[in-house]
Amino acid sequence: MIWLLPLVPWGGAAAMLIIRRRALLPWLAVAPLVVVFTVALWAAAVQPVIDWSWWGPRFELQLAVNGLNRVLIVLIPVIALPVVAYASASSRSNPSDSRLLALLLVFTGAMELLAVAGDLLTLLIAWELVGACSWALIAFEWRDPARPRAALNAFITTRTGDLGLYLAAAASVAATGSVRFDALVNADRSALHVVAAGVLLAAAAKSAQLPFSPWLFSAMAGPTAASALLHSATMVAAGAFLLARLAPVLAPTGWFHPTVAWLGLATALAGGVVASLQSDLKKALAASTSAQYGLMFVAVGAGFTAAAGLHLVTHAAFKALLFLGAGVAVHAAGTGDLARHRLGTALPHVARLFAIGALALAAVPPLGGAYSKEQVLAAATQARFGGPWLISGLISAGFLSTLYAGRLYLLAFGPGPSAAVHQPTRLERWSLTFLAGVSVLLGLLWLPGAARWFEQITDQTLPTEAARLVLFSLITTTAAGGTCWLLWRRGILLDLGLPDKQRNFAAGWFGLPMLATRLVVTPALRLSIALAKFDDRVVDAGIRTATRTAALISRLAAWRAELMFERIGTTVADVTSVMAGTSRTADDRVIDRAVEWLARAFSRVADASSSADDERLDTVVEGVADDVGRAGRHSRRLQTGLAHDYYLILTIGSLGLIGVAAFWR
């Protein structure tokens, strides 16, 4: 039944594209996710494992539910359910929504397959499916030329990192003869270095860590539901999950954990600055996504994958909530520009729900987001490297996260004019309420025993809690909240008082998009064009030359055959002429005489037959005719008309038959 995790969403997507009845779209979209949630609960409890061989022992593949993925396989449908319901809200008015909903289901199924993969080959298949689905979702509204370009930018950037996963799989096969995760413990140190580098490259690109972070801005070209799912529990989560899954095996490299931690911290700080200065609502949330996954990288690097997994869970809930709320705001305002929002008065219910997500992002207790960030900070204090630099960097990142969370809420849903705006549908409000409820329920993690329960599920250890860290975090959060309020009161919360040139540079990832375009996207496109030209001018030219050579050889062969057959024909004609002359001589001397002899013989036979016919056959025929006539005349005498004569004839005949029957042997 573990196969049901990916197959049920894919089957639901196929059914949706086949049926295409608008009234049934919400049900067809939600029902598979309910089934997946049920199966995921069963799988998390039973922890099934499936092993099979593909192409021999080197490709022993595995699907397994164990450790952190016990949480992830349940989290995915929990987050996807309200997101898909939100997307289906307009399905009755937009015929293309069946395609959007189907893509979201395929996306969910691919992420489930990625979560349960127990080997690098299965992981690669799911990894590619997730990337392909994200490209299709970003370019969903393909009639706008800017959206396919944005999708291509995001796709090429993440694909550049994906090469690392191919490298890791190849190194694993070369070193251990297997692609299984558990076989990596047998890899030698040099091969393990290659695997670790490839995994880190792939994970950094997928989770939008430096220098790959700007691709999330391109991802904002997709529909709101796609952004919500992509940033919370699917594609961007894949990188952090992969690191948490393989970090214990890759620890012997020595450099892997510190590199992961410092990379995550750098992204958390840079993403915090970008989110604090970005004037587009969805792009600011995208920058915050990079920053929050940077915190997960820090926890993985510190050696506490359970802390990273815990923050992944809480982040998925509040980030999906924030993106759906942002979608409502953008629809109502007609723009993503934060300078033209302030919809708190016009959309009070959405503003309250958005506030729950913002408070969780700001790490305000007793919400679950605050607890998971405390675990990340505690992990940094217990790391074997970094010391005060790592801790102070995390505190700064926490300050920035509270600052940009408050900034986003005040600019998007702060008090403003009560103008009539587009109100969310009932299904959209339900989706927001559901995710807000999940974010509030995750506050139960503060209860005693909750941490122990999470450790038992993931088979990992959380860092030891320290009361002083909670107090220090509260002070940092309060200071950041106060700073945000002062900037709001002074009217400089949007630009923080910076000149436009400097602010735009920092808000645009410090020029990284331009560098990525020049160093990654443009070279990749030029390489593709060059390869296409090489194919046309060299490969195809060789094929065309071979074709022309074959045609020339064929024509030469035909010409030689024609000459040969002409010569043979002439020879045959000469021989035939000679034979014809000889035949005519033989015909005159032999055949004509034989014909004449046969004619005379048949003439004599005909004359003899005519004489025999006159003398013998005619006499026989005439005698038979006379006998028949006499028999007829005698038989007429029996027809007297007297009954007793007939009885006598019948009696004689009957006695004759009886006698014959009696004496017949």
N, C-alpha and C positions, 0 to 999 in steps of 0.2 A: 504493500500500500504506500510505500515511500514515494513511488512514482506518481502517485496522485497529486503530490504537492505541485509539480510543474504541469502535469497533464490536464488537470481539471481547469485551470485558467485558460490553457491553450484550447481545450475543447469548448469552453464557454465563448472564447473569441470566435472560433469557427462557427458555432451555432448562431452567434449574433450576426455575422456577415451573411449567413444563409437565410435566416428568418427575416431580418430587416423590417420588423414591424415596430413602428415608433412607440406604440403604447406599451410594448413589452421590453423595450430597451433597458429601462432601469432595473427591472427584475432579472433580465438575462445577464446584466453586468454584475449585480450584487450577489446573486445566488451562488456562482462559483466561488466567490471569496468566502462566503459563509461555510461552504463545504471545505475549502482549504483550511480555514481556521479550525474546524472540527478535526480534520485529519492531522493538522499540526499539533494540536493538543495531545492527540493519541500518540503521535510519533515522539513528542517530547517526553512523554511518560514511558514509552516502551523502549526508545532508543534503538530503532532497527538499524541493521547494517546489511548492505547488499554488495557482494563481490562477484565479479565475472571477468573473464579473459577476453580480450579483443586483440586479434593478431598475435597470439602467443603469450608467453609469460612476461614479456617485457611490458605489455600493456594490460596489466591486471588493474581493472578499474574498480571504483568503489563509490557507493552512496552511503553516507553514514550520518546519523543524528547523534551527536555527542558534544559535550562541552558548551561553548558559547552559542553554537548554532541551534541548540535547543530553545534559546530565547529568540533568536533571529527569525526562525521559521514561523513562530507565532506572531512576532511583531509585524512582519511584512503584511499579512492579511488584515491585521488590526488597523494599520495606517492606510492601507490601500482601500479598505471598505468605504470610509467617509470620503476619500479623495475621488473614487470612482462614482460614488453617489452624487458628489458635487458636480462632476463632469456630466452626469446624465440629467442634470436639472433642466437643461435646455434641449434635450434629445427630441422632444416632440415638435420643436420649431426648426431644428437644424438637421437635415437629413445626413450630413457628413459626420454627425456625432457617433453613429454606429462604428465608423472607422476609428475614431478617437478612442472610444470605449474598448474596442477590440485590441488596439495597440497597448492600452493601459493594462489589459489582462495578460497579453503576451509578455509585457514588461515584468509584471508580477511573477508569472510563471518562470521566466528566465532567472529572476533573482532568487526564487526558491531553489532552482537547480544549482545555482552558484553556492547557496548556503549549505547544501547537503553534499557537495562534491568532496570526495575524499582523495582525489588524485589531481595532478596538474593537467591532465588531458581533459577530463570532464570539466574542470574549472575553466580551461581555455574555451571550451565550447560555450559554456554559460556566459563567460566574460565577453565573448564576441556577440552573443545574442543580446546581452544588456546594452552593449555599445551600439549595435544596429538599431535597437528599439529607441534608444535616446536620440539617435540621428533622425529617425522617422518622426518622432514626437516634436522635436525642435523645428523641423521643416514641415510640420503638419499643414499650416496655412501656406502652401507652396506657391500660390498665385502671387504672393508678395515676394518679389525677387530678393529682398533683403533676408528673408527667413531661410531659404536654402543656403545662402552664403554663410549665414551664422551657423547653421547646422554643419556645414562642411568644415568651418573653422574649428568648432568643438570636436568634430569627429576626427580630424587629422591630428589635433593636439593630443587627444586621449589615445589615439592609435599609435602615436609615437612612443608613449609610455608602454603600450601593450606589447611592444617588441621585447621588452624586458621579461615578460612572462614566457614568451616563446624561448628566449635564451635560458631561462631558469628550467623549463621543461627539458630542453635539449641537454643541459648540463646534468640534470638529474638522471636521465637515461644513460648518459655516457659514464657517469660515476657509479651508479647503483644498479643499472639494468632495469629500472622500474620508474614509473611516474607517480607512485603512491607517496602521500605525505609521510607516512610512517617509515618509508625507506630512506628518507633523508638523513636519519640518524647514522646510517652506514656510509654516508658520503665522506670522502676525504676533505681535508681543510681547503684545498684549492678549489674543488668543485663547489663546496659550500659557500665560498666567497662569491662565486659567479651566481649561484642561486639567490643568495641574499641581495646582491646588487640588482638582479633582474626583478625580483619581487618588490623591492623598494621603489624602483623606477615605475613599475606598473601601478603600484598602490598610490604613489604620489600623484600620478597623472589622473587616476580615477577619482581620488578624493580631493582634487583641486588644490594640492599643496604647491608651494613655490618650486619651480618657476611656472607651473602649469595652471596656477589659480585663475588667470583671466578667462579661461574657456567657459567658466560659469556665467560670465556676462553674455556670451553668445547664446547660452542655453536659455536665457530669458526671452528669446524670440518665440519659444513654444507656448502653448496654452497654459493657463494657470494651474490646472490639475496636473499637467505633465511636470511643471516646475516643482509643485508640492511633493509629488511622489519621487521625483529624481533626487531632490535635496534631502529627503528625510530617511527613507527606508530602502532605497534601491541602489541606483548607480553610484552615487557619491559615497554611500555607506560601504560599498564593496571593497574599496581600498583599505579602509580602517579595519574592516572585518578580516581581510586577508592577512594583514600584519598581525592582528591579534591571534589568528589561527596558527600562523607559522613562526611567530617570534620565539617561542621556547625552543624550537628545533634549530633556529638560526643563531641562537645566542653564542655558540662556541666561536663565531667569527671574531668576537671581541669588539668590533667597530659598529656592528649593526644597531644595537640598542641606543648608544649615544647619538648616532647619526639620526635615527628616527626621532628621538626626543628633541634635538636641536632644530631639526627641520620643522617639526610641529610647532615649536615655540616661535620660530621666525614667522611662520605663516599665521599663527594666532595674533601676533603683534601687527604684522602688515595688514592682515584682514580687518583687524579692529580699527586701524587708522582709515582704511578705505571705507568701511561701513559708516564711520563717524563723519565722513565728508561727502559721501555719495548723495546726489540729489534725486536720484531715481529710486523709487521704493523697492522694486523687485531686485534691482542691482545691489542695493544696500543689504537686502536679505541674503543675496548670493554671496557677498563678501563675508557676511557673518557666518555663512555655512563653511567657507574655507577656514575661518578662524576657529569655529567650534570643532571641526575635524582635526585641526592642529592640536587642540587640547587632547583629543583621543590619541594622537600620535605621541604626545608627551607621556601619557599614561602607559602606552605600549613600550616606549623606550625605557621608562623607569622600571619595567618588569612586572607591571600589574595590569594584565590584559582584562581582568574582571572589571577594573575601574573604567577602562576604555569602553568595554561592553555596556556598562551601566550608563555611561554618558551617551552612548549611541542610542539607547532606548529612550531616555528622557528627551534627547535632542530631536528624535524622530517625531515625537508627539507634538512638542511645541513649535517645531519648524514647519511641519505640515499645517498646523493651525495658523501660523503667521502668514504663510503663502496664500492660503485660501482667503484669509481676511484681506490680504493685499489685493487679491483678484477682485473682491467685491469693491474695494476702494478705487481701484483703477477703472472698473466698469462704471462706477458712479460718477467719478470725476472726469472720465474721458481721457485721462492721462496718468502717467506714472510719476510726474513731476511733483515732488513733495511740497513745493512752494504753492501749489494750487489745490491742496487737499483740506485738511482740518475738517473732517467729516464727523466728528464726535456728536455734534448736535443733530445732524441729518440722519446718522446711522447709530443711534445710541446702543442698540442691542449688539451690533457687530463690534462697536468700540469696547464694550465690556468684555466680550470674548477675546478680542485681540489683546486686551490688557493682560489677560491671564497668560497668554503666550509670551508677551513682552516681559512680564515679571519672572517667568521661568527662565527666559534667556538672560535676564539680569541677575539670576541666582539669588532671588529673594526667597528666604524660607517662609513657610514650610513646603514650598513646591519641590517637586522631584528634581528639577533642573539645578536647584541650589545644592541638594545632597550629592548629586553626581559630580558637580564641580568641586565640592569639598573632597571627594575621593580622589580626583585628579591632583589636587594640591597636596593631599596627604601622600600620594604616590611619589610626587616630586621630592618631598622632604625625606623620603626613605630610599631614594635612588642612590646608587653607588658613585655617581658622578654629578657634576654640575654645581652642587652645593648651593650657596646663596644666590648665585647668578641665575640658576634655573628657577629657584623659588621666587626671586624678585621679578623675573620675566613673567611668570605665571600670574603674579599679583597684578602686574601692569596690564596683562591681557584681560584679567577679570575686571579691572577698572574700566577698560575700554568697552568690554561687552555690556556692562551696565550703562555706560554713557550712550552707546549707539542704540541699545534697546529702548531707553527712555526717549531718546531723540526721535526714533522711528514712531513711537506711539504718539508723542505730542504733535509731530508734524503731520502724521497721517490721520489721527483720530482725536486730536486736541479739539477744544471747543471752537466752533466757528459758526458761520451763517447757517440758518435752518432752511436753506433752499431745498426745493423738491429735487430729489435725485432718484436714480434707479434703485429700488429696494430689492434685496436678495429674495430668492424664492424660498418656499418652505423647506425644500430639500437642501438648499445651500445653507440655511440656518441650522438645520439638523446636523449637517456635516461639521460645521464650526462648533456647535454645542458638544458633539460627541468627542472631538479632539480636545476641547477645553476640559471636558470631564476626565479624559484619560490623563491629561497633564496634572489635574488636581489629585486624582487617585494615586499617581506616582509619588505624591507626598507621603504616602504610607511607608516609603523607604526610610523615613526618619524614625519609625517605630523600632523599639528593641527587638532583635531577632531577625529583622528584615535582611540585614547584611549577611547573616549566617545562611539564610534561606537562598539568597542569590549565589553565594559561594558553593552551596551544594548543587545547585542547578548547573552552574558553569564548570564545576570541578577546578575552580581557580580561587585564589586568595585575594581578598581586598586589603588595602593598607590599614594599618592601625589608626583609628580615629583619635584625634587630639582636640580637646575642647578649646584650646588656645587658637587653633586654626579657624574654628567656626567663628570665634569672636573677632579675629583679625579680618576674616572675610566680610563679616557684618560691617565692620568699620569701613572697609574698602568700598563696599556696595553703597553705604550711606553717603560716603564722600562723592562717589561718582553720581549718585542720584541728585545730591545737592548741586553739584556742578552743572548738571543738565538743566536743573530748574533755573539756576541763575542765568545761564545762556538763553533760556527760553524767555525769561523776563526781560532780558536786554535786547531781544529780537535778533540775536546772531546765532541761534541754534542751527540754522540751515547751513551757513558757511563757516561758522566758528570764528568769524572776523578775519578770515584769511583772504588775500587777493584771489581773484578768479583764476589766474594763471597757475599759481601754486596749488590752489585747491583742486583744480581740474586734473593737474598732473598726479597729485597724490590719490585722488578719487578714482583715477583710471589705472590703478595698480602700478603707479610709478613708471609708466612707460612700458610695462611688460607686454601689453597687447601688441604694441608696435614691434617690439623685439621678437615676440612669438610669431607674428606675421612674417617678419623679415627672415628669421632664423629657422622657422619650422614650416609654417603653412606655405609661404611662397616657394621656398626651395622644394618642398614636396610636390607642389603643383607643377613647378618647372621640370622636376625630375620625371613626373608622369608624362608631361608633354614631350620631353626629350625621348623617353622610352617609346612613346607612341610614334614619334617621327623615326626613331631607329627601327621600329618594327615595320613601318611603311617603306622606308628607304633601303634597309639592309635585309631584314628577314623576309619581308614580302618580295623585295627585289630578287633575292635568291630563288624564291619559289617561282616568281615569274620567269626568271632566266631558265630554271629547270623545265618549266612548262614549254617555253619557246624552243628549247633544245630538243625536248621530246617531240614536239610538233615537226621540227625540221628533220629529225631522224625518221619520223614517220613518213614525211613526204618523200625523202630520199629512198626509203625502203619501197614505197609505193611506185616511185619512178623506175627503180631497178626491177621490181616485180613485173611492171608493165612491159619493159623491154624484153625480159626473159620470156614472158608469156607470148609476146608477139613473135619471138623467134621460134618458140615451141609450136605456135599456131601455124607458122609458115611451113615448118617441117612436117607437121601433121597433115597439112593440106597437100603437100607434095606426095607424101606416102599414100594419102587417100586417093589422089588422082591416079597414081600407078596402080593401086589396088582396084580402082574402078575400071581402068583399061583391061587389066587381067580378068576382072570379073565379067566384063562384057564378052571377052573371048571365050571364057568358060561357059558363059550363058549361051552363046551361039552354038557351041560344039556339044555340050553335055546336057544342060538343063532343057533346052528346046527339044532335043531328041527324046528325053525322058517324058516330057509332057505329051509329045505326039504319041508315044507308045502307050501311055496310060489312057489317052483318049480312045485309041482304037480298042483297047482291052475293055473299057467300060461300055463301048458301043456293042461289042459282041455279047457281053453279059446282059445288056438290056434286050437285045433281040431274043436271047434264050429265055429270059423271064417272060417276055410277051407270048412266046409259043406255049410255055408251060401254063400260063394263065388261061389261054384260050382252050387248051386241051384238057386240063385236069381241074383247075380251081373252079372254072365255070360249071363243069359237070357235077362236082361236089355240092356247090351252092344250089343248083337246080334240084338235085335229089333230095336235099334237106327240105326244101320248100314243098315238094310233092308230099313227103311224109307228114309234114305239119298239116297240110290241107286234109289229108285222109284222116288223121287223128281228130281233127275238128268235126269232120262229118260224122264219124262214129260217136263222138261224145254228145252230139246233139240228140242222138237216139235215146240217151238216158233221161232226157228232159221230157218226160211223158205228161207231167202234170198230175199223176196219180200218187197219192200219199203213201200207199203200201209199197210202191216201187222205191221211194226214197228211204222208207224204214228198212227195207231189205238191203239197200246199199250201205246204210249206216251200220246195220248189224254185221254185215260182212267185213266192213272196214274195222269195226271195233274188235271183232274176233281176231282179225289179222294183227292188230296192234298188241293184243294180249299175248298172242303167240310169240310174236317177236320179243316182247318183254320177258316172257317166261324162259325162252331158250337163248337169250342174249348173254354171252359170257364176257 
